[in-house]
Amino acid sequence: MDAERFEGNPILSPDENNDWEAKAAFNGCPVRYKDRVIMPYRALSIPFEYCGFKLDLSSIGCAESKNGLNFHDRWQLVEPEYDWEKFGCEDPRATKVDDRYFIFYTALSNYPPNAEGIKVAVAITRDFHTIEEKHTVTTFNSKAMALFPEKINGKFAAVLTVNTDKPPAEIGIALFDYESQMWSKEYWNIWYSNLKNNIIQLKRNEKDHIEVGAPPIKTKHGWLLVYSHIQNYNAPNTIFGIEAVLLDINNPMKIIGRTAEPIIVPEKYYEKHGVIPNITFPSGALLDGDNLRIYYGASDTTCCVASIRLEELIDTMLSRKPAPQTECRAHLKSPDSNPLNESLCDLCQMKAHLERSNTNPLMVPIEEHSWESKYTLNTGAIYLGGKVHLLYRAMGDDETSVLGYASSRDGFHLDERLESPVYLPREDFEKKKKPGFSGCEDPRLTQIGDRIYMCYTAFNGEIPRIAFTSINVDDFLNRKWDAWEKPKRISPPGIPDKNCCMFPEKILDKYVFLHRMGNCIWIDYVDDLNFKDRWLGGNILFTIRENSWDSLKIGIGGVPIKTQYGWLLIYHSLSKHDNKYRLGAALMDFNNPRKVVARLPYPILEPDPAFDKIKGIYRPGTVFSCGSVVAGNNLFVYYGEADYAVCVASTKLDKLMECLEKIMLSL
């Protein structure tokens, strides 16, 4: 489920009239004070000469509001004063305890900043104008510390991020017998030496990064902690997501529920452009009746806010009422259960699956054809003129991917397979630059009007990106392969992007694309197909499920298929539990495909162990599809098996849709 952004965002922006916040005003943490809301925030100055360096200096400003949305009357509250904060005071988290407010912040003691000089400090105030005390807190690299608003079992409690600047970062819990223990060096040295017993496990894989967001909020179900979960940290395809976890009310080390995917990722212009683009970073939260307001920094430039219904969020986290992206009730598992050995559920007694054809494999490598002597795999498919037309990926000993052509009238048997490739690498971005794989990979075919559009992965041995081309239907049927339009790249430079297709019709007068960045499926709406001034991006459609078969990364299969219930999407996933690729099925809303309305909790096609014994296969334990077609009530899914052969599996479309519909109706 997604949080709804405030239409008045950003709620706080840099003020060029104040040098100390002229460059950025972000990462605000609001707290209720008397009859209003005070929001400490990180302020970034314009560059100036300071201690022998020219730099932007961070301090902590404040603004106030009657409603927590419209802020005014800004002033500087905390600025560098001591050696341990000499080069900046960043990212405040404010918590009220009795009649005082504890503002924990990140203190920088050296420049350029390094891990050893980045620690947590605290400032204490009663009125947000006078600082009564300041202390350096931690003795090790750390950030983003926040105090719980009340004692737990008679102790002060705090949550903080450890080793933030020398990953892997961890989120830990600290308990204090008395107030001054919060800044006791002896306490923190002992705590850090026992770190493994003080952390809560939130990361989904080793490449991700986590950081505390807002101070915890007490609910009747547990402590709600909004935090930052950053996928593919320090990689070109980094995704700054905002998530939430529910901690036990008496033992905050214990996780009792969490979101399965981000509730906010960069989407809006103000989140994608700024001092550091493409960042949504949580820094505060307030309850407003039944709504949870999440305050966050956008592109390290402005303060923004989004809201979400608290009970719906907690229901999703506890899986009491599954969101479309989670499993149906009968498939909810304990952490110790095996997600790959799922029994039939109440909703899916007719468990949907694809049945392999006894004609498999449809295609295997042909040694006499140098261009396809090694692998034949991953075929796009389109149904035209009473035939299934297949453009399949093929490789020879030079490991260059090209596309071959085959066709079938009944979907199960090949009528024809051409002896020469029909699509070859033409541009520098798909020609080999160094030994290894390269070429034109994994095509997906879409017909709109009298043209067939093809998305494929263009790879020159460096970063895979999406290429886009098209051909007239008549030219395709008449095999005028030189009529393919000059391909162009449509995904962002420097970011690996694969698994792309275009919907077979416009929606809301826009072309709609699916693609994969990171381990998520993304959706984007495009005004035209020129791609002169933009790259594919958009929003995350859905992502992995940590304790299920689709737990490591996911991507689309073929082009979505229009049904009476919505858009059917066959997708693939790699499991972290056994490192195998499987196929699954999901359903998107007919008029708003950004909304996933059903997703089967189990795979519909598993790898065939028999293929793993074949000499020459590239990747055992793999089924990977790029194309599906519907003929009558039959769904044909074409896929690569073990990255070696092209196969087909099928099912009755109405049977698959019945299982998806039951899940949809149960939500």
N, C-alpha and C positions, 0 to 999 in steps of 0.2 A: 504494500500500500504506500501511496505517496503523500507527502505533506503538501498542503496548499499554500503557496506563496502569497504574502500580503501584496495587494495590488499597488500599495504606496511605496514598495521597495525601490531603492534603498532607503532605510529609515534614518541613516546617518551617513554623511559623506564628508570628505576633506573640506576644511574651511581655509581658503587661501588667505584670509585675513589674519589667521593665527599661524605664525611661522612654525610652531611646535606641532601642528596637525595639518599643514598645508598639503602634504603628499598623500596621506592616507588616514582614515579613521575607521577601524575595523575590530573584529573579535570582541564585541561587547557582551558584558555579563550583567543583566539587569537584576536589581533586588528591590524589594518593597521597603520604602522608608516613609513612615508616617502615612500621609494621604497621597503619596505619589510614588513613582518609580524612578530610582536613580540607576544609571547605567555607566559603570566604569568601562572604558574601552582603551584599546591600544591606539595611540596617536603616533604618527610618523612625520617627522619634520622634513622640510626641504633640506637639500644638502648644504653643509656649511663646515668651516674649518673647526675642528674640535680635537684637542689633545694631540695635535700633530697629524691628524687624518682629516680627509674630507669625507663626510659620511651623513647618512640620514639617521637621526637619533630617535629612538622610541621612548616615549613616556606614557603615563596613564592619565587620560582625561576622564571627565565625567559630563554627563548630560542628564537632564531630568524631564519627566513626562507625567501627565495626569493618567494616561491610559496605557502606557507601555508601548505606544506606537508612534506618537508624534513627540519628538524630543527637541528641547531648546535649552538655552542658558548653559553653554558649555564652559568648562574651566579645567585647568590642569591640576591634578591631585597628587600624583606621585611622579617624581623626576629623579634622574641619577644624582646620587648624593655621596654614597660611600664607594670605596674601591671595588667591592663585590658587585656593584650594579653600575659601574662607571660608564659602561658603553651601552646601556639600554635597560629599560623596564618594560616588559612585554606581557601581553595576554593575561589580563587580570581575571580571577575567579573570586567572586564575593559571596560570603555566607554570613548571615546574622546568627550570632550566638548570644543569648540574653540581650543586653542593650548595646552590644558592640558588633562591628562588622570586620571580619577577617578577610583581607584581600590578598590572596596568594598570587604571585606573578613570577615570570621568568626574569632572572637577573643575569646580565652579561658583564663579565669582569675583564674581558680582553677584546682586542680587535687586531686583525679580523677574528670573528668569533670561532671558537673551536669547542669541542665537547667538554674539555676540562674546565672551561670558563663559563659554562651555561648551567646554572643551578636554580633552585626555587628560593624565593624570598617571600616575606609577608609584611604587609602594612596593616595596622589596626586603627580604626577610626570609629567615632560615634556619630559624626555628622557629615561625613564626606567633604569636609573642608579642612579639618585639622587632623594630622597624623599623630597619634599618641605614641606609637611604637613602630619600629622597623627592625627586622631581624633577617639575617641570612639563615636559611632553613637546612636544605640538604647538603651533604658533603660529596656528592657524586653527580654526574650528569643527569639532569632531570628537568621536566617541564610540567606545566598543566596540572597543578595540584589544587584540589578543592576540598573544603571541609564539609562533612555531613552536617545538616542543620540541627541535629540533636545527638546526644550521647547514645551509644549502643552498648548495652550491658554495663552501663556506668562509665564508659570510656569515651573520650573524644575519638573521632574516626575521620580519616582522610583518604582520598583516592588520588593517585598521582601516576605520571608516566616516567618510567625509568629507562635510561640509556637511549633517550630520544635521538641523540645525535651520533650515536655509535651503535646502530642496529645490530641485533634485533631488539626493538623497543618492547617493553612490557608495561602493563597496567597493574599496579599493586595497591594493596590496602595497608594502611598503617593505623595502629591503635595507640592512644596515649593515656596514661594514668592522670596526668595533670597538664595544664596549658603550656608551661615552659618547656615541656618535653618535646613539643613540636619543633623547637629550634635547638635541641640538644645534639651536639656533635657525637657524643657517646652513643646516644640512642640510635642515630642514623647509621653510624658505622656498624653497629650490631645488626640493625635491620637489613642493611645492604648485604652483609656477609651471609645472611640467611634468605637471600632474595627468592630462591625457588619456592619457598614456603609462603611467600607473601604476595604472589602474583595470581591473577585470575586469567584463565586461558580464553582469549577472544579471537586470536588470529585464525584465519582459515587455511593459510598456507604460508610458507617461509618467506615468500616474496612480498607479503603484505606488511603494512605498517599501521600501528594503532596509536591513538593519543586521546587522553581524557578530554571531553568536551565541556558539558555544563556541570555545575555542582549537582549532586544527587537530589532527587525529589522523592519524598515519602508518599507512597500510595498504600491503599489497603492490601495490595497484592505483594508489595515489596519495594525496595529502593530502585527507582528508575534512573538509570545513568545513560545519558545521550553522549555518544563518543564518535570520534573520527576513525573510520576504517578505510585505509588508503590501499587500493589494489595496485599491484605492480609498482611498488615504491621506487622512485628514482629511475624509472624506465620511460621510454617515449609514450607508452600507452597508460600512464598513471591515471587512476580515477579516484578523485577525492569524494568519498561517500560519507554520508551521515547515517549512523545506525543507533540502535538502542538496545540495552540489556537490562533485565530485571534481576536484582540481587535479593537474596533472602533478608528479611527484615531484621533478624537477629544475628545473622552470619553473612556479612556482605562478601565473603570469599566464595559463597555458593551461588552459582548461576541457576536461576529457576526458569528463565525464558529469555529469548532474544530474537531480534529481527533476522530473517533469513537473507535479506538483501538491503541495499541502501533505501532510505526513505527520501533522501535528497541527494542529487548529484548535479554537477554544473549543467545548466540548460539555458538559463536566461543570459541576455547580453551582458548584464552587470556581473555575472558569475564567470563568464568566459573571457572578459577583457578587463585588464587592470594592471596593477603593479606586478603581480604574478598571476597570469591568467589560469582559468580552468580550476578554480578552487572554491569549494564550499566547505567551511570549517566551523564546527559547532563550538560555541563559547558560553552559552547561557540558556536557561529555560525557565518559564513561568507557567503556572496553571492559571487559566482564565475560564472559570466555570468548568465545563466538561471538556474544554480544549486545552491541549498542551501547545504552548508557543515555544518554538525552537529559534533561538537567536544565533546567527552565524555570520562569519566574515565571508565576503564575496571577493574573490581575486585579490585578497590581501589589500583591499582598497576601501570597502564600505561595509557598514553594518546592515544586515537584512533580517527578516523574520518570516517564518512559515508556521502554519498551525496544523494540528492533526487531532482527531477525537481520541481522548485518552483511553477510553474503554475499548475502542476498536483496535488501537495500537496494542494494548495489553492482551486482548483476545488473540490477536495474531501472534504475539510473542509466546503466549502460553499454548497456542494451537488449539484453543477451545472452539474457535470458529475459524477454520482455515481460510486464508486468503487464496485466490486462484493459483498462486504460485507455490502453494504448499501441498502437502499430501492430504488425501481424504482421511477421515477419522480412523477408519479401520486399519490404516497403514501407519499410524503414529507409533513410533518405536521408542523403546528405552535406549539410552546411550550405548548400552552394551549389545544391542541386537545387531544382526547382520543385515544391512540394507539391501544386500543382493539376494537374500533368501526370503522374499516376501510371499505370504500366503494370499489367497483371494480375499478381497474385502467385500463388505456388504453392498457397496455401491457397484462393484465390478465383478459380480459372480460370473458374467460372461466375459472374462478377462480378454481384452482385445490383444491380438498379436498378428504379425505378418507371417504368412506361410511361405516358406521357400518353395520355389518351383523345382520340379524334378528334372527340368531341362538345364539347371545350373551346372557349371558356369556358362553364361551366355558367351563370354569372350575370355580368352586367356592370351598371353603373349604368343606371337608368331615369330619363331627364330629367323625365318627367312626375310622378315621385314625389319630392317635395321632400326626403324623409328619406333617400333613397338615390340622389340625382341625381349624386353626385360619385365615391364609391368603394363597392364591394362587395368584401369580403375576409374572410379569417380566420374560417372557420366551424367551430363545434363540430358533432359528428356522433354519432348514437346509432341503433342498429338495434332497432326495435320493430315487432312485428306484420307482419313481412315487408317492411318499408319502412325506408329510410334517412331519418332526420329530421335536417334541417340548421337550426341557428340561426346565422345569419351576421351579421357586423358590417357595418353600413352607415352612410354619412355623406352629408349634403347640404351645401349651401353654408354652413350655419352651423357646420359641422365638429363637430357633436355625434354621437357614436357611439351608435347604437341597434341592436337586434337584429331581424332579419327571419327569416321561416320559409319553408323550401322542403322538398320531399320527393322521393324517387326510389324506384321499385320495383326497378330493375335496377342501381342505383348509378351509371349513366352518363348517364341522361336524366332531366330533371326532369318529374315528373307535375304538380307544383303549386308555385306561388310566390305567397304572399299579398301583397295590395296595401298592407297596413298593417303597421307594426312590431308585434312581439309582446312586446317588452320595452323599456321606456324608463327613463331616469334618474329616480329617485324621491327619493333622499336627497341631502342637501347635499354629501356627500363625492363625488358623481358629477355634480353640476350645475355648469355653467360659472361660474367666478369671474372670468375675464378672457378677452379674445379669444384664440382658438386652439382646439386640440383639447380635447375633454372627453367625458364620457359613460361608456358601458358597452362595454368593449372585450374582444375575444378570448375568447369563452366556451369552456369545456370541460365536457362533460356526462358524468355518471356515474350509473348505476342501481344501487342497492342495495335489494333488496326491492321495495316498492311506491312508492318515491320516486325521483325524478330530482334529483340535486344538481348545481348549477352553480357553478363558480368562474369569475370574470371579473375583469378589471382595471377598477377604479373610478378615474376621473380627473376632477378638478375644475379642472385647469389648474395644479396645484401639484405634489404628489408622488403618483405612481401607487401604489395599494395594492390588495390582493386583497380582493374582496367575495365573499360566499358566500350562496347562497339555495337553495331547493328547491321542488319541486312534486310532487303526487301523479301517478303514471303515468296514471291514468284522466283526470285533469284535463288533463294534457298532450295526450293523444290526442284528447280532446274539445274542445281548444283553449280551455280556460277560463284564458286568460292572466292574468286578475286573481287567480288562485289562487296565484301565486308568493308564497312566504314573504317577509316584510320582510327585505331584505338587511342583512348586517352585515359590517364589515371584520374580517379575521382575521390580517392581517400587521402587523408592528410599526409604530407611528407614527414618522414622520420618516425612514423608510427606503424607497427605491423597491423595489417587489417586484411581479413579474409572473409570467406563464406558470405558472399553478397548476392542479392537478387533484387529485382524490381517487381512490385505487385503487377498483376495482369490487367489492372484498370486504375484510373485515377480516382482518388478519394478526396473529397472537398476541393476538387479541381487542382489537386497536386499529385505529382508522382511520388510514390512511397517506396522506400528502399529498406531492406534489412541487411545488416552486416555485423561482423564481430570484431570488437576491440577488447583487449584484455580477455577475460573469461566470460564475457557477457554478450548477449544478442542485443543489438541496438536497432532503433527504428528512426528514420529521418524522412521528412516531407520536403519535396523539392519543387520549386516553381517551374523550372524548365530543365532541359537535358543538356544545356550548353556547358555547365560547370566552368564558367569563365572566372567567376569571382568568389567561388565557395568550394569547400570540400565536404564530403559526407561526414556527418556527425550525428546530431539528434539526441535522443534519450535512450536510456537502457530500457529494453522491453521486458526481459526477465533474465535471471541469472541462475547460478548454481544453487543446489540444495545440499547443505553440508552433510547430512546424514542419510543421503539417498544415493541412488545409482548414478545420478547426474551431479557429481559433487566436486569436480575439479575444473572443467571448462566445458562450455557448450557453444554450439553454432548451428546455423540453419541447415536443413537438408535441401529440398528443392523449393521451387516457387510456391507460396501459399495458394491453397485451393479454395475457391469460393463454394460454400455450402449454405444450406438454409439456416444453419445455426451460427454461422460466422466463418472466419477464415481459418482453415485447417493448416497447421504447420507441422510437418515432420522435421524433427531436429535430432542432432547427434550430441553425445556427451562422452567425455572421458572421465572415468571414475577414479577417485583417489584410493579406493579400497582395493582394486585389483589391476588398475592401469589398462582397462579395456574400454573400447568404444562401443556404444550401443545406440539404438535409435529409439526416440520417444515421440509423443504427440501432444500438441497443445492447440487451444482454440482461442482466436482473437475476436473481439467484438467486430461485427460486420461494418458498422459505420465509424467506429473509433478503434482501429487495430492497435493503438497504444495500450488498450485494456485487454489483458489476458483473462479470459473468463473461465477457462478450464485447462488443466494440465494433468495428464495421467501420472499416477504415482509410481509406475513401473515401466520398464522398457517394452517396446513392442517388437523388437528384433535384437537377438543376441548374436555374438560371433559364433561361427561354426568351428568347433575344435578340429574338425577334419582338415581344414585348410592350413592349420598351424603346422601340419606335418609335411606340407608340400615343400620341396626343395626350391629355393629361390624367392620365397615370399619376402616382402620388405618389413611388414609390421604385423606380427601375430595378434590375435585378439581384437580385430578391428572390423566393424561394418560402418561404412561412411557413404551417405547418399547426397547426390546433387540434383536429383530429378525424380519427379513423380507425375503420373498422369491418371486421369479418370476416364474410363470407357464404360458407359452404362452405369452399373452399380459396382464396378470393379475398380479398386485402387491398386495401381501397379507402382511399386517403389523400386527404383534401380539403384544399385549400390556397389561400391567396391568392397571386396572381401580380402582382408589381409593385405591391402594395398597391392594386390596381385591380379585379381580377376574381377570381371564385371558379372554381377548376378542380379536376379530379380526375385522379389517376394510380393505377395498380394494379399488382399483381404476384401471382404464386402464393405463398401463404404458405409452403409447404414449401420453395420455392426460396430464399427469403430466410433461413429458419431453417437451411437446410443450410449456407449461408455462415457464419452466426453460430456454428453448432455446430462447424464445422471450426476456427474461431479458438479456440473454447472448449476443444476437445480438444487444441489445440497448446500450451496454456499449461502 
